[in-house]
Amino acid sequence: MKALYFAWVRERIGKAEEELSPPDRIATVGELMTWLREKDEGYAAAFENMKTIRAALDRIHVKHDAPIADAREIAFFPPMTGG
Amino acid sequence: MSCRVIVRVQEDMFDAAEEAAKLTKNRTDLGAVVTFTGLCRDESGALAALEIEHYPGMAEEEISRVVAQAAARWTLEGVVVLHRFGLIRPGEPIVLVVTASLHRAEAFEAAAFLMDFLKTQAPFWKKQHPTDASAESEPGSGAAAWVDAKAEDDAAAQKWRG
């Protein structure tokens, strides 16, 4: 699946997007964050406080318990500050 | 008459009056047009510029979903929502909401609803570039910082759910 990162999540990870191939045991958005956090210290910093991180699956806001199974695109970002 | 909807996400400036006229042109039945423009303020001289990042594709789609909610809740004849991204200087417009209806209550309430939900739902993020009296105030030179989401904005959106 394609992963997109925005704002300080993007800055801490050091890239705007990448292709992810999580193992089959990773079933939800929250589990994917926990898995990503182990990759390196940039990811660890981005997902340090996971409850503040928002996620979207195929461009729709989802909660952390949402299953990632059929999603083509996942995005992680801080709470929005537009308007 | 169905509700005319215009949603745009763009880097360029916009003209609020020109956009509002798109809803009112050749109409004699409308009774109210509310136009809200959100501006970039200079934070008492501390801000050189805002840099707005967005999620291309989702930004337009999420705004459209919020507009659909407003159109389901109030009888609206037209809605325009424009949101800018990129570098925005103090005094420049950031966001535009225009609502048109037969009577004022719908237009006022829908415009407030749209702004409250755009702030908490639409995927945009603001970064503040501070002015620096001792150096050039070009964005990127100072310690730019992401704007934190405000609890009061969440509360403003929440009140519509009550």
gemmi code that builds the backbone of each chain (N, CA, C; Angstrom):
import gemmi

chains = {
    "A": [
        ("MET", (0.834, -1.192, 0.000), (0.000, 0.000, 0.000), (0.876, 1.253, 0.000)),
        ("LYS", (0.283, 2.312, -0.558), (1.005, 3.576, -0.590), (0.725, 4.335, 0.717)),
        ("ALA", (1.796, 4.841, 1.324), (1.641, 5.629, 2.548), (2.024, 7.077, 2.267)),
        ("LEU", (1.224, 7.997, 2.788), (1.496, 9.431, 2.648), (1.623, 10.039, 4.040)),
        ("TYR", (2.554, 10.970, 4.178), (2.763, 11.636, 5.465), (2.680, 13.147, 5.255)),
        ("PHE", (2.053, 13.835, 6.217), (1.889, 15.283, 6.083), (2.367, 16.024, 7.329)),
        ("ALA", (2.702, 17.293, 7.103), (3.095, 18.239, 8.151), (4.243, 17.663, 8.997)),
        ("TRP", (4.149, 17.734, 10.336), (5.314, 17.301, 11.123), (5.503, 15.789, 11.115)),
        ("VAL", (4.484, 15.046, 10.776), (4.676, 13.596, 10.610), (5.647, 13.358, 9.441)),
        ("ARG", (5.409, 14.072, 8.332), (6.291, 14.000, 7.166), (7.721, 14.440, 7.513)),
        ("GLU", (7.831, 15.542, 8.232), (9.161, 16.063, 8.567), (9.944, 15.107, 9.468)),
        ("ARG", (9.261, 14.532, 10.436), (9.966, 13.630, 11.357), (10.390, 12.342, 10.663)),
        ("ILE", (9.556, 11.826, 9.771), (9.904, 10.606, 9.046), (10.951, 10.901, 7.972)),
        ("GLY", (10.873, 12.117, 7.418), (11.873, 12.503, 6.421), (11.486, 12.168, 4.991)),
        ("LYS", (10.236, 11.807, 4.788), (9.746, 11.602, 3.429), (8.240, 11.832, 3.374)),
        ("ALA", (7.770, 12.169, 2.169), (6.352, 12.493, 1.995), (5.531, 11.267, 1.662)),
        ("GLU", (6.152, 10.283, 1.022), (5.405, 9.075, 0.684), (6.338, 7.902, 0.455)),
        ("GLU", (5.764, 6.717, 0.549), (6.532, 5.497, 0.298), (5.566, 4.337, 0.099)),
        ("GLU", (6.111, 3.244, -0.387), (5.331, 2.024, -0.550), (5.591, 1.146, 0.663)),
        ("LEU", (4.519, 0.662, 1.312), (4.664, -0.170, 2.506), (4.173, -1.588, 2.224)),
        ("SER", (4.883, -2.557, 2.761), (4.431, -3.957, 2.685), (4.451, -4.559, 4.086)),
        ("PRO", (3.448, -4.201, 4.892), (3.438, -4.722, 6.266), (3.141, -6.225, 6.269)),
        ("PRO", (3.625, -6.952, 7.282), (3.305, -8.373, 7.389), (1.800, -8.585, 7.609)),
        ("ASP", (1.324, -9.790, 7.314), (-0.106, -10.084, 7.363), (-0.728, -9.860, 8.739)),
        ("ARG", (0.080, -9.995, 9.788), (-0.477, -9.851, 11.132), (-0.898, -8.409, 11.438)),
        ("ILE", (-0.436, -7.449, 10.617), (-0.810, -6.045, 10.829), (-2.178, -5.810, 10.208)),
        ("ALA", (-3.202, -5.653, 11.059), (-4.581, -5.621, 10.547), (-5.234, -4.241, 10.602)),
        ("THR", (-4.787, -3.393, 11.508), (-5.469, -2.100, 11.683), (-4.502, -0.930, 11.514)),
        ("VAL", (-5.101, 0.256, 11.411), (-4.329, 1.494, 11.317), (-3.394, 1.635, 12.523)),
        ("GLY", (-3.919, 1.338, 13.708), (-3.125, 1.457, 14.932), (-1.950, 0.488, 14.941)),
        ("GLU", (-2.202, -0.736, 14.485), (-1.122, -1.728, 14.428), (-0.050, -1.327, 13.418)),
        ("LEU", (-0.496, -0.695, 12.341), (0.472, -0.238, 11.338), (1.383, 0.848, 11.918)),
        ("MET", (0.809, 1.746, 12.723), (1.618, 2.795, 13.359), (2.646, 2.182, 14.312)),
        ("THR", (2.195, 1.199, 15.087), (3.105, 0.533, 16.030), (4.243, -0.165, 15.274)),
        ("TRP", (3.904, -0.764, 14.142), (4.899, -1.444, 13.298), (5.881, -0.429, 12.696)),
        ("LEU", (5.350, 0.690, 12.202), (6.203, 1.725, 11.601), (7.165, 2.326, 12.626)),
        ("ARG", (6.674, 2.441, 13.847), (7.458, 3.078, 14.917), (8.781, 2.358, 15.157)),
        ("GLU", (8.826, 1.074, 14.818), (10.040, 0.285, 15.038), (11.084, 0.488, 13.942)),
        ("LYS", (10.699, 1.149, 12.842), (11.610, 1.227, 11.688), (12.898, 2.005, 11.976)),
        ("ASP", (12.731, 3.205, 12.512), (13.922, 3.977, 12.908), (13.491, 5.130, 13.808)),
        ("GLU", (14.438, 5.950, 14.187), (14.081, 6.970, 15.184), (13.196, 8.082, 14.617)),
        ("GLY", (13.259, 8.289, 13.304), (12.364, 9.260, 12.675), (10.912, 8.829, 12.812)),
        ("TYR", (10.638, 7.578, 12.460), (9.283, 7.043, 12.619), (8.890, 7.032, 14.102)),
        ("ALA", (9.845, 6.659, 14.950), (9.565, 6.617, 16.390), (9.143, 8.000, 16.887)),
        ("ALA", (9.814, 9.048, 16.375), (9.467, 10.416, 16.778), (8.097, 10.807, 16.219)),
        ("ALA", (7.824, 10.419, 14.975), (6.544, 10.770, 14.341), (5.373, 10.130, 15.090)),
        ("PHE", (5.572, 8.878, 15.515), (4.473, 8.136, 16.152), (4.662, 7.996, 17.661)),
        ("GLU", (5.436, 8.908, 18.213), (5.718, 8.889, 19.648), (4.426, 8.933, 20.477)),
        ("ASN", (3.549, 9.853, 20.068), (2.272, 9.994, 20.785), (1.156, 9.645, 19.799)),
        ("MET", (0.888, 8.353, 19.688), (0.027, 7.881, 18.605), (-1.394, 8.413, 18.683)),
        ("LYS", (-1.872, 8.706, 19.885), (-3.270, 9.125, 19.963), (-3.511, 10.510, 19.338)),
        ("THR", (-2.437, 11.271, 19.138), (-2.612, 12.568, 18.472), (-2.618, 12.437, 16.945)),
        ("ILE", (-2.202, 11.285, 16.443), (-2.071, 11.131, 14.991), (-3.410, 10.773, 14.361)),
        ("ARG", (-3.730, 11.477, 13.275), (-4.951, 11.181, 12.512), (-4.569, 10.351, 11.296)),
        ("ALA", (-5.542, 9.577, 10.807), (-5.278, 8.729, 9.652), (-6.427, 8.789, 8.664)),
        ("ALA", (-6.096, 8.562, 7.400), (-7.114, 8.450, 6.360), (-6.807, 7.228, 5.515)),
        ("LEU", (-7.840, 6.475, 5.177), (-7.715, 5.344, 4.261), (-8.431, 5.718, 2.967)),
        ("ASP", (-7.700, 5.652, 1.880), (-8.256, 6.054, 0.582), (-8.997, 7.384, 0.690)),
        ("ARG", (-8.348, 8.340, 1.371), (-8.786, 9.734, 1.467), (-10.037, 9.946, 2.310)),
        ("ILE", (-10.311, 9.003, 3.223), (-11.437, 9.183, 4.145), (-10.924, 9.022, 5.576)),
        ("HIS", (-11.300, 9.981, 6.454), (-10.869, 9.903, 7.848), (-11.300, 8.582, 8.475)),
        ("VAL", (-10.385, 7.954, 9.210), (-10.728, 6.708, 9.915), (-10.146, 6.753, 11.326)),
        ("LYS", (-10.704, 5.902, 12.184), (-10.165, 5.758, 13.530), (-9.041, 4.716, 13.509)),
        ("HIS", (-8.336, 4.631, 14.631), (-7.167, 3.749, 14.680), (-7.509, 2.263, 14.634)),
        ("ASP", (-8.770, 1.926, 14.940), (-9.144, 0.504, 14.898), (-9.664, 0.076, 13.515)),
        ("ALA", (-9.604, 0.978, 12.552), (-10.082, 0.642, 11.201), (-9.170, -0.394, 10.549)),
        ("PRO", (-9.767, -1.411, 9.890), (-8.937, -2.411, 9.200), (-8.310, -1.828, 7.930)),
        ("ILE", (-7.054, -2.184, 7.682), (-6.344, -1.625, 6.522), (-6.423, -2.533, 5.299)),
        ("ALA", (-7.059, -3.689, 5.468), (-7.011, -4.770, 4.471), (-7.113, -4.330, 3.013)),
        ("ASP", (-8.186, -3.611, 2.657), (-8.435, -3.344, 1.243), (-7.964, -1.965, 0.787)),
        ("ALA", (-7.317, -1.237, 1.673), (-6.945, 0.132, 1.326), (-5.768, 0.159, 0.355)),
        ("ARG", (-5.849, 1.082, -0.597), (-4.723, 1.274, -1.520), (-3.786, 2.374, -1.002)),
        ("GLU", (-4.373, 3.324, -0.259), (-3.589, 4.475, 0.194), (-3.914, 4.771, 1.654)),
        ("ILE", (-2.874, 4.945, 2.442), (-3.075, 5.339, 3.839), (-2.284, 6.614, 4.088)),
        ("ALA", (-2.863, 7.511, 4.856), (-2.169, 8.761, 5.168), (-2.160, 8.983, 6.667)),
        ("PHE", (-1.034, 9.497, 7.154), (-0.901, 9.852, 8.568), (-0.577, 11.338, 8.676)),
        ("PHE", (-1.224, 12.004, 9.632), (-1.005, 13.444, 9.768), (-1.434, 13.934, 11.143)),
        ("PRO", (-0.979, 15.126, 11.526), (-1.413, 15.717, 12.803), (-2.853, 16.221, 12.675)),
        ("PRO", (-3.487, 16.594, 13.788), (-4.805, 17.230, 13.713), (-4.764, 18.418, 12.751)),
        ("MET", (-5.842, 18.596, 12.017), (-5.860, 19.600, 10.967), (-5.956, 21.025, 11.510)),
        ("THR", (-5.341, 21.955, 10.796), (-5.322, 23.358, 11.243), (-5.600, 24.310, 10.081)),
        ("GLY", (-6.514, 23.901, 9.200), (-6.857, 24.778, 8.071), (-7.881, 25.823, 8.470)),
        ("GLY", (-8.484, 26.416, 7.454), (-9.528, 27.403, 7.682), (-8.987, 28.775, 7.962)),
    ],
    "B": [
        ("MET", (-35.253, 24.162, -6.888), (-33.923, 24.501, -7.439), (-32.858, 23.783, -6.603)),
        ("SER", (-31.954, 23.089, -7.263), (-30.905, 22.371, -6.525), (-29.794, 23.334, -6.106)),
        ("CYS", (-28.983, 22.863, -5.192), (-27.918, 23.700, -4.649), (-26.691, 23.653, -5.555)),
        ("ARG", (-26.264, 24.807, -6.024), (-25.055, 24.874, -6.849), (-23.829, 24.856, -5.936)),
        ("VAL", (-22.872, 23.980, -6.211), (-21.696, 23.840, -5.339), (-20.415, 24.059, -6.132)),
        ("ILE", (-19.576, 24.938, -5.609), (-18.245, 25.156, -6.196), (-17.218, 24.942, -5.088)),
        ("VAL", (-16.321, 23.993, -5.276), (-15.246, 23.735, -4.311), (-13.914, 23.801, -5.052)),
        ("ARG", (-13.007, 24.621, -4.540), (-11.674, 24.701, -5.167), (-10.586, 24.802, -4.105)),
        ("VAL", (-9.471, 24.143, -4.390), (-8.276, 24.254, -3.554), (-7.187, 24.774, -4.477)),
        ("GLN", (-6.610, 25.901, -4.131), (-5.717, 26.561, -5.079), (-4.633, 27.360, -4.362)),
        ("GLU", (-3.552, 27.599, -5.102), (-2.459, 28.406, -4.569), (-2.731, 29.894, -4.791)),
        ("ASP", (-3.430, 30.190, -5.872), (-3.639, 31.582, -6.281), (-4.594, 32.322, -5.343)),
        ("MET", (-4.502, 33.642, -5.400), (-5.446, 34.509, -4.701), (-6.836, 34.307, -5.284)),
        ("PHE", (-7.842, 34.769, -4.552), (-9.203, 34.759, -5.092), (-9.871, 36.086, -4.797)),
        ("ASP", (-10.964, 36.342, -5.536), (-11.746, 37.556, -5.345), (-13.109, 37.144, -4.806)),
        ("ALA", (-13.381, 37.479, -3.543), (-14.599, 37.017, -2.869), (-15.861, 37.483, -3.606)),
        ("ALA", (-15.858, 38.727, -4.049), (-17.049, 39.272, -4.710), (-17.319, 38.546, -6.030)),
        ("GLU", (-16.234, 38.252, -6.727), (-16.362, 37.548, -8.008), (-16.946, 36.142, -7.800)),
        ("GLU", (-16.489, 35.494, -6.736), (-16.979, 34.129, -6.457), (-18.444, 34.164, -6.013)),
        ("ALA", (-18.794, 35.146, -5.180), (-20.188, 35.262, -4.726), (-21.125, 35.539, -5.901)),
        ("ALA", (-20.628, 36.308, -6.852), (-21.452, 36.657, -8.020), (-21.806, 35.425, -8.847)),
        ("LYS", (-20.977, 34.388, -8.758), (-21.280, 33.147, -9.493), (-22.567, 32.501, -8.982)),
        ("LEU", (-22.880, 32.742, -7.700), (-24.105, 32.168, -7.137), (-25.326, 33.043, -7.389)),
        ("THR", (-25.101, 34.350, -7.525), (-26.242, 35.274, -7.588), (-26.588, 35.725, -9.014)),
        ("LYS", (-25.661, 35.532, -9.935), (-25.864, 36.004, -11.305), (-27.131, 35.387, -11.915)),
        ("ASN", (-27.945, 36.253, -12.510), (-29.186, 35.838, -13.180), (-30.210, 35.199, -12.241)),
        ("ARG", (-30.059, 35.444, -10.929), (-31.048, 34.898, -9.993), (-31.859, 36.050, -9.420)),
        ("THR", (-33.161, 35.889, -9.385), (-34.015, 36.917, -8.784), (-34.759, 36.377, -7.565)),
        ("ASP", (-34.518, 35.100, -7.251), (-35.266, 34.457, -6.164), (-34.522, 34.474, -4.827)),
        ("LEU", (-33.221, 34.734, -4.864), (-32.412, 34.626, -3.639), (-32.707, 35.770, -2.679)),
        ("GLY", (-32.662, 35.451, -1.399), (-32.898, 36.483, -0.401), (-31.673, 36.785, 0.445)),
        ("ALA", (-30.660, 35.921, 0.376), (-29.494, 36.112, 1.257), (-28.233, 35.497, 0.665)),
        ("VAL", (-27.158, 36.238, 0.787), (-25.831, 35.705, 0.468), (-24.909, 36.064, 1.617)),
        ("VAL", (-24.295, 35.055, 2.223), (-23.299, 35.306, 3.265), (-21.931, 34.970, 2.701)),
        ("THR", (-20.998, 35.906, 2.852), (-19.636, 35.710, 2.368), (-18.683, 35.824, 3.531)),
        ("PHE", (-17.955, 34.756, 3.826), (-16.946, 34.798, 4.883), (-15.575, 34.608, 4.257)),
        ("THR", (-14.651, 35.505, 4.599), (-13.266, 35.364, 4.149), (-12.357, 35.275, 5.359)),
        ("GLY", (-11.590, 34.196, 5.446), (-10.594, 34.080, 6.508), (-9.278, 34.658, 6.026)),
        ("LEU", (-8.689, 35.554, 6.830), (-7.468, 36.254, 6.437), (-6.266, 35.775, 7.236)),
        ("CYS", (-5.110, 35.931, 6.651), (-3.848, 35.673, 7.356), (-3.514, 36.901, 8.192)),
        ("ARG", (-3.509, 36.745, 9.530), (-3.201, 37.897, 10.394), (-1.723, 37.866, 10.757)),
        ("ASP", (-1.199, 39.056, 11.116), (0.259, 39.143, 11.323), (0.687, 38.835, 12.753)),
        ("GLU", (-0.277, 38.476, 13.630), (0.028, 38.136, 15.028), (0.864, 39.238, 15.681)),
        ("SER", (0.354, 40.459, 15.581), (1.016, 41.656, 16.157), (2.436, 41.844, 15.629)),
        ("GLY", (2.622, 41.528, 14.365), (3.925, 41.751, 13.737), (4.884, 40.583, 13.837)),
        ("ALA", (4.471, 39.488, 14.508), (5.373, 38.350, 14.716), (5.402, 37.381, 13.535)),
        ("LEU", (4.400, 37.475, 12.661), (4.302, 36.507, 11.567), (4.742, 37.109, 10.233)),
        ("ALA", (5.697, 36.441, 9.591), (6.129, 36.865, 8.250), (5.232, 36.245, 7.186)),
        ("ALA", (4.868, 34.982, 7.394), (4.028, 34.290, 6.410), (3.501, 32.998, 7.009)),
        ("LEU", (2.401, 32.533, 6.441), (1.901, 31.190, 6.738), (2.232, 30.314, 5.545)),
        ("GLU", (2.601, 29.082, 5.848), (2.783, 28.101, 4.780), (1.722, 27.030, 5.017)),
        ("ILE", (0.879, 26.825, 4.036), (-0.219, 25.872, 4.214), (0.019, 24.637, 3.355)),
        ("GLU", (0.090, 23.508, 4.034), (0.243, 22.219, 3.362), (-1.135, 21.570, 3.274)),
        ("HIS", (-1.371, 20.806, 2.222), (-2.665, 20.112, 2.131), (-2.475, 18.730, 1.526)),
        ("TYR", (-3.509, 17.946, 1.625), (-3.525, 16.587, 1.081), (-4.280, 16.679, -0.245)),
        ("PRO", (-3.550, 16.773, -1.356), (-4.221, 16.949, -2.651), (-5.209, 15.803, -2.891)),
        ("GLY", (-6.336, 16.121, -3.400), (-7.364, 15.101, -3.645), (-8.288, 14.989, -2.450)),
        ("MET", (-7.730, 14.585, -1.314), (-8.596, 14.457, -0.133), (-9.126, 15.823, 0.312)),
        ("ALA", (-8.330, 16.868, 0.166), (-8.778, 18.195, 0.607), (-10.081, 18.573, -0.099)),
        ("GLU", (-10.098, 18.448, -1.415), (-11.303, 18.774, -2.185), (-12.460, 17.846, -1.792)),
        ("GLU", (-12.135, 16.553, -1.657), (-13.187, 15.580, -1.353), (-13.783, 15.809, 0.030)),
        ("GLU", (-12.940, 16.101, 1.009), (-13.424, 16.309, 2.374), (-14.260, 17.585, 2.457)),
        ("ILE", (-13.810, 18.643, 1.779), (-14.618, 19.876, 1.749), (-15.982, 19.576, 1.128)),
        ("SER", (-15.974, 18.802, 0.049), (-17.247, 18.465, -0.618), (-18.161, 17.665, 0.304)),
        ("ARG", (-17.577, 16.791, 1.128), (-18.394, 16.029, 2.079), (-19.018, 16.952, 3.123)),
        ("VAL", (-18.237, 17.932, 3.584), (-18.769, 18.890, 4.569), (-19.873, 19.745, 3.930)),
        ("VAL", (-19.667, 20.144, 2.676), (-20.694, 20.924, 1.963), (-21.972, 20.100, 1.812)),
        ("ALA", (-21.820, 18.803, 1.518), (-23.003, 17.941, 1.376), (-23.775, 17.857, 2.689)),
        ("GLN", (-23.044, 17.810, 3.804), (-23.711, 17.798, 5.114), (-24.498, 19.090, 5.336)),
        ("ALA", (-23.885, 20.220, 4.965), (-24.555, 21.512, 5.132), (-25.798, 21.587, 4.246)),
        ("ALA", (-25.672, 21.083, 3.017), (-26.798, 21.148, 2.072), (-27.940, 20.232, 2.502)),
        ("ALA", (-27.589, 19.176, 3.261), (-28.630, 18.276, 3.767), (-29.339, 18.891, 4.975)),
        ("ARG", (-28.633, 19.753, 5.683), (-29.167, 20.307, 6.932), (-29.952, 21.605, 6.723)),
        ("TRP", (-29.512, 22.410, 5.763), (-30.188, 23.672, 5.484), (-30.601, 23.722, 4.020)),
        ("THR", (-31.644, 24.492, 3.739), (-32.069, 24.668, 2.350), (-31.216, 25.764, 1.725)),
        ("LEU", (-30.242, 25.329, 0.931), (-29.288, 26.262, 0.326), (-29.445, 26.243, -1.187)),
        ("GLU", (-29.259, 27.407, -1.781), (-29.322, 27.498, -3.244), (-27.941, 27.444, -3.874)),
        ("GLY", (-26.935, 27.784, -3.086), (-25.576, 27.745, -3.625), (-24.531, 27.809, -2.527)),
        ("VAL", (-23.391, 27.140, -2.766), (-22.264, 27.177, -1.827), (-20.964, 27.284, -2.626)),
        ("VAL", (-20.088, 28.163, -2.188), (-18.721, 28.210, -2.712), (-17.779, 28.016, -1.529)),
        ("VAL", (-16.834, 27.096, -1.646), (-15.751, 27.000, -0.670), (-14.430, 26.980, -1.436)),
        ("LEU", (-13.575, 27.944, -1.135), (-12.224, 27.972, -1.708), (-11.223, 27.950, -0.562)),
        ("HIS", (-10.182, 27.169, -0.694), (-9.136, 27.161, 0.330), (-7.798, 27.220, -0.368)),
        ("ARG", (-6.948, 28.124, 0.086), (-5.618, 28.261, -0.533), (-4.588, 27.390, 0.174)),
        ("PHE", (-3.511, 27.119, -0.544), (-2.350, 26.461, 0.053), (-1.095, 27.182, -0.418)),
        ("GLY", (0.047, 26.777, 0.114), (1.302, 27.442, -0.243), (1.595, 28.598, 0.702)),
        ("LEU", (2.410, 29.520, 0.235), (2.860, 30.629, 1.078), (1.855, 31.775, 1.053)),
        ("ILE", (1.406, 32.185, 2.237), (0.390, 33.230, 2.335), (0.877, 34.313, 3.294)),
        ("ARG", (0.842, 35.553, 2.814), (1.360, 36.683, 3.598), (0.247, 37.325, 4.419)),
        ("PRO", (0.618, 37.987, 5.541), (-0.388, 38.706, 6.327), (-1.208, 39.652, 5.451)),
        ("GLY", (-2.512, 39.657, 5.680), (-3.418, 40.493, 4.896), (-4.054, 39.751, 3.742)),
        ("GLU", (-3.446, 38.641, 3.333), (-4.004, 37.888, 2.213), (-5.131, 36.961, 2.697)),
        ("PRO", (-6.070, 36.667, 1.786), (-7.128, 35.713, 2.139), (-6.617, 34.277, 2.116)),
        ("ILE", (-7.162, 33.458, 3.030), (-6.813, 32.033, 3.103), (-7.976, 31.173, 2.628)),
        ("VAL", (-9.157, 31.503, 3.135), (-10.314, 30.646, 2.883), (-11.544, 31.503, 2.603)),
        ("LEU", (-12.408, 30.990, 1.738), (-13.647, 31.682, 1.396), (-14.822, 30.714, 1.514)),
        ("VAL", (-15.861, 31.152, 2.203), (-17.121, 30.403, 2.231), (-18.231, 31.358, 1.803)),
        ("VAL", (-18.978, 30.982, 0.786), (-20.145, 31.755, 0.369), (-21.358, 30.837, 0.403)),
        ("THR", (-22.423, 31.299, 1.033), (-23.671, 30.524, 1.044), (-24.793, 31.422, 0.555)),
        ("ALA", (-25.671, 30.861, -0.258), (-26.816, 31.609, -0.780), (-28.090, 30.839, -0.465)),
        ("SER", (-29.111, 31.580, -0.048), (-30.382, 30.937, 0.297), (-31.523, 31.933, 0.100)),
        ("LEU", (-32.739, 31.465, 0.291), (-33.889, 32.354, 0.133), (-34.030, 33.271, 1.335)),
        ("HIS", (-33.631, 32.764, 2.515), (-33.766, 33.540, 3.751), (-32.448, 33.540, 4.509)),
        ("ARG", (-32.217, 34.560, 5.326), (-30.892, 34.767, 5.896), (-30.432, 33.694, 6.887)),
        ("ALA", (-31.357, 33.137, 7.657), (-30.946, 32.211, 8.718), (-30.161, 31.033, 8.147)),
        ("GLU", (-30.660, 30.470, 7.056), (-29.979, 29.324, 6.439), (-28.559, 29.702, 6.006)),
        ("ALA", (-28.432, 30.838, 5.354), (-27.116, 31.241, 4.830), (-26.126, 31.513, 5.963)),
        ("PHE", (-26.591, 32.211, 7.005), (-25.710, 32.499, 8.150), (-25.267, 31.208, 8.841)),
        ("GLU", (-26.245, 30.374, 9.171), (-25.918, 29.163, 9.931), (-25.053, 28.210, 9.131)),
        ("ALA", (-25.380, 28.043, 7.863), (-24.596, 27.112, 7.033), (-23.155, 27.605, 6.872)),
        ("ALA", (-22.969, 28.915, 6.756), (-21.613, 29.448, 6.612), (-20.796, 29.183, 7.880)),
        ("ALA", (-21.417, 29.378, 9.034), (-20.710, 29.122, 10.299), (-20.391, 27.639, 10.458)),
        ("PHE", (-21.349, 26.793, 10.110), (-21.162, 25.341, 10.157), (-20.008, 24.926, 9.248)),
        ("LEU", (-20.010, 25.448, 8.039), (-18.956, 25.086, 7.074), (-17.575, 25.456, 7.602)),
        ("MET", (-17.450, 26.657, 8.150), (-16.138, 27.066, 8.675), (-15.718, 26.205, 9.863)),
        ("ASP", (-16.650, 25.926, 10.765), (-16.313, 25.118, 11.943), (-15.849, 23.725, 11.536)),
        ("PHE", (-16.490, 23.139, 10.531), (-16.102, 21.792, 10.119), (-14.869, 21.782, 9.216)),
        ("LEU", (-14.710, 22.824, 8.405), (-13.494, 22.886, 7.571), (-12.250, 22.894, 8.442)),
        ("LYS", (-12.321, 23.644, 9.532), (-11.141, 23.788, 10.389), (-10.715, 22.469, 11.023)),
        ("THR", (-11.694, 21.608, 11.307), (-11.360, 20.370, 12.024), (-11.338, 19.134, 11.120)),
        ("GLN", (-11.921, 19.227, 9.917), (-12.056, 18.042, 9.059), (-11.219, 18.095, 7.776)),
        ("ALA", (-11.035, 19.285, 7.237), (-10.353, 19.365, 5.931), (-8.840, 19.245, 6.134)),
        ("PRO", (-8.182, 18.399, 5.335), (-6.754, 18.133, 5.566), (-5.827, 19.253, 5.077)),
        ("PHE", (-5.722, 20.279, 5.940), (-4.788, 21.401, 5.738), (-4.016, 21.589, 7.035)),
        ("TRP", (-2.763, 21.994, 6.892), (-1.926, 22.252, 8.070), (-1.180, 23.555, 7.872)),
        ("LYS", (-1.210, 24.392, 8.919), (-0.544, 25.703, 8.844), (0.796, 25.663, 9.556)),
        ("LYS", (1.784, 26.236, 8.899), (3.090, 26.438, 9.522), (3.346, 27.942, 9.571)),
        ("GLN", (3.789, 28.415, 10.727), (4.036, 29.856, 10.883), (5.513, 30.159, 10.668)),
        ("HIS", (5.783, 31.102, 9.782), (7.150, 31.599, 9.602), (7.262, 32.924, 10.332)),
        ("PRO", (8.081, 32.987, 11.380), (8.140, 34.211, 12.179), (8.968, 35.308, 11.495)),
        ("THR", (8.650, 36.536, 11.853), (9.524, 37.628, 11.425), (10.769, 37.595, 12.312)),
        ("ASP", (11.850, 38.130, 11.802), (13.079, 38.152, 12.584), (13.753, 39.493, 12.329)),
        ("ALA", (13.706, 40.341, 13.338), (14.217, 41.703, 13.184), (15.710, 41.722, 12.876)),
        ("SER", (16.441, 40.707, 13.338), (17.893, 40.703, 13.180), (18.348, 40.034, 11.873)),
        ("ALA", (17.428, 39.398, 11.186), (17.789, 38.745, 9.928), (16.713, 39.040, 8.899)),
        ("GLU", (16.872, 38.547, 7.702), (15.832, 38.740, 6.702), (14.623, 37.917, 7.133)),
        ("SER", (13.448, 38.403, 6.780), (12.247, 37.728, 7.230), (11.722, 36.762, 6.180)),
        ("GLU", (12.608, 36.335, 5.287), (12.168, 35.360, 4.292), (11.773, 34.066, 4.981)),
        ("PRO", (10.645, 33.485, 4.569), (10.251, 32.208, 5.142), (11.369, 31.180, 4.984)),
        ("GLY", (11.608, 30.429, 6.005), (12.670, 29.426, 5.948), (13.878, 29.851, 6.740)),
        ("SER", (14.038, 31.169, 6.975), (15.222, 31.638, 7.685), (15.044, 31.525, 9.205)),
        ("GLY", (13.812, 31.736, 9.668), (13.559, 31.662, 11.105), (13.172, 30.262, 11.528)),
        ("ALA", (12.797, 30.106, 12.784), (12.370, 28.806, 13.294), (10.870, 28.658, 13.048)),
        ("ALA", (10.549, 28.151, 11.863), (9.140, 27.982, 11.521), (8.530, 26.887, 12.391)),
        ("ALA", (7.272, 27.070, 12.755), (6.630, 26.103, 13.656), (5.221, 25.771, 13.178)),
        ("TRP", (4.865, 24.502, 13.290), (3.506, 24.086, 12.929), (2.520, 24.633, 13.954)),
        ("VAL", (1.387, 25.069, 13.464), (0.320, 25.554, 14.348), (-0.349, 24.347, 14.999)),
        ("ASP", (-0.545, 24.419, 16.308), (-1.248, 23.348, 17.016), (-2.755, 23.493, 16.827)),
        ("ALA", (-3.427, 22.359, 16.716), (-4.891, 22.383, 16.666), (-5.418, 22.919, 17.985)),
        ("LYS", (-6.497, 23.702, 17.905), (-7.042, 24.329, 19.121), (-8.269, 23.575, 19.613)),
        ("ALA", (-8.333, 23.398, 20.925), (-9.484, 22.721, 21.539), (-10.773, 23.484, 21.242)),
        ("GLU", (-10.671, 24.826, 21.146), (-11.875, 25.624, 20.907), (-12.444, 25.376, 19.507)),
        ("ASP", (-11.561, 25.017, 18.559), (-12.050, 24.690, 17.218), (-12.811, 23.372, 17.229)),
        ("ASP", (-12.309, 22.398, 17.985), (-13.028, 21.125, 18.129), (-14.374, 21.355, 18.790)),
        ("ALA", (-14.377, 22.216, 19.819), (-15.618, 22.505, 20.539), (-16.619, 23.193, 19.620)),
        ("ALA", (-16.117, 24.079, 18.748), (-17.007, 24.796, 17.821), (-17.672, 23.829, 16.854)),
        ("ALA", (-16.924, 22.827, 16.391), (-17.505, 21.820, 15.490), (-18.464, 20.915, 16.258)),
        ("GLN", (-18.070, 20.591, 17.496), (-18.864, 19.667, 18.307), (-20.265, 20.208, 18.593)),
        ("LYS", (-20.372, 21.516, 18.739), (-21.672, 22.089, 19.130), (-22.764, 21.841, 18.079)),
        ("TRP", (-22.353, 21.649, 16.821), (-23.336, 21.364, 15.765), (-23.854, 19.940, 15.849)),
        ("ARG", (-23.148, 19.095, 16.571), (-23.568, 17.693, 16.669), (-24.596, 17.491, 17.769)),
        ("GLY", (-24.729, 18.477, 18.662), (-25.549, 18.353, 19.858), (-27.014, 18.036, 19.628)),
    ],
}
model = gemmi.Model(1)
for chain_id, residues in chains.items():
    chain = gemmi.Chain(chain_id)
    for i, (resn, *xyz) in enumerate(residues, 1):
        res = gemmi.Residue()
        res.name, res.seqid = resn, gemmi.SeqId(i, " ")
        for name, pos in zip(("N", "CA", "C"), xyz):
            atom = gemmi.Atom()
            atom.name, atom.element = name, gemmi.Element(name[0])
            atom.pos, atom.b_iso = gemmi.Position(*pos), 0.0
            res.add_atom(atom)
        chain.add_residue(res)
    model.add_chain(chain)
structure = gemmi.Structure()
structure.add_model(model)
structure.setup_entities()
